[in-house]
């Protein structure tokens, strides 16, 4: 089983990545297990290309400084951007890659009022980019330091604010990120309230991860699991209470 490092400090994103990799003979580990600081510095930029480029360059620099066999290990980082079409302009996605800060700075009522003033066009696209930094042999083969895998999901921003709890088993289906407002095309409730089988269908990260896994398989770096394994460990670190 090969280790692939995910440069993230977010445990929920880590659990989600492990879930998406469940059919592959790989182990996705967090960069903290390699005993160095932050994986990369993500500047607050509104241009997706510049944000990715700056983040990847910083990640590569930190990786080389802190990992002795840096060119023989795979690692990746990812970003998410949201496009609300009625308030975006050509060349400027709103909120784009600034989605995390944008949600902290705007309430649902504020966003709802703006959309209604714009004719109530609530169409949105959620985009995911997974950036895989290549090992030395693949850098020589492809002439690139890294490859970007993309995917997206289309839908609309929910008509009314819904109060609910984060999914206990699948914690990325939460009640605090844009998932709580994103209703996929053909559905009537936010993705976080869908059964996992349906949520997988609309998962904006899934296709990008699948493309990365297929790329690694084509280069004989990873392989599919031969048999379906019964999950022997929890996605979350469990807490056991023994009484008596």
Secondary structure, 3 states (H helix, E strand, C coil): CEEEEECCCCHHHHHHHHHHCCCECEEEEEHHHHCCCCCCCCCCCCCHHHHHHHHHHHHHHHHHHHCCCHHHCEEEEEEEEEEEHHHCECCECCEECCHHHHHHHCCHHHHHHHHHHCCCCCEEEEEEEEEEECCHHHHHHHCCCEEEEEEEEEEEECCCCCCCCCCCCCCCCCCCCHHHCEEECCCCCCHHHCCHHHHHHHCCCHHHHHHHHHHHHHCCCCCECCCCCCCCCCCCCCCCCCCC
